[in-house]
């Protein structure tokens, strides 16, 4: 381009020199030179007009005729335009393929801008969510107004999918998952989870029904075993077998109680009229209960908690969660090792209830699975201590019902810390 510009300057100087020479001959140097400059300017303006017309009319494939530097400019622009058209065609092909692929999915796929405005949607979005092409450019919350969905968008943990009933059909369940990319944009994937929801409900109902049906016969068996145990002589050969049967029947009763509670937590609605629960008296009561049951272990349990700190929720459920955490710390710690229950503010303005022990510790590969049902790090030790493998699953569900979460950290032979982390919206803290 630089060479073309130099050639155009040389051309201007050459033609200017000729006009000056003619001006000298006729005796009108200034007039002839100015006339030449005017003609040269008009020629450039004419080329600009042709360029503007060509750029404005995309249907004009042929380049305008032009000489000098304008011929090169038109040539560069033409090549660039062809390159753009080729790229546009390629992108259109890619977009068409993406649209075809996403239309073949059963899931709704919605592209959201950083302010959660709909940027694009696929075909299943119309059938699942009743969205239309004309809805592009509108906020997604105009069409999905469920409070839980709005909270999920702006405050939720997007690593965990949200399950909600369908707008016009309570029997249907939709799973919403938001994936972020780019500069705050998001891809919302919505799938029909009704079948999985029904299977999950069947599983929960089965567990609840089995637990209920087993409770009565186990109570009868335990009653007879207690009677037999009370009437046996010290040297009776059946004394030990009866005691073993009692232990196993008691363990089964505990297991059924835990299963029943877990089933209730999964199926019952969250308490819509929660109360402010004073943490310090609740923790002291739990510590007294644990000391009564495990007094022979001689474990010193200390509580560090300011007075009049409250958690808004269910006292019964919070009692169960904290009791499980403290009981586990005592069960899985060597005798004479202390357990500390510490309540403190966290960085988001809420509070952490930490149960800190100096026990055996847990290997890292087990930590992420501890809240699974029936998962045990050491099955033999759990059986010895009477554990059912459901305690931490119950804790996780209770905390989730209080908008809280469980964090676990541990080091082998140094102990573990189980932290129940409550958000600011659930606590009242007196300064």
Helices and strands as residue ranges (DSSP letters): H 2-26, H 29-56, H 68-104, E 108-112, E 118-121, H 124-129, G 133-135, G 140-142, H 147-154, E 162-165, E 173-181, E 185-192, H 194-231, H 239-267, E 275-278, H 279-293, G 295-297, E 301-304, E 310-313, H 315-331, E 339-345, E 351-357, H 364-367, H 379-385, H 391-401, E 405-411, E 415-422, G 424-426, E 427-428
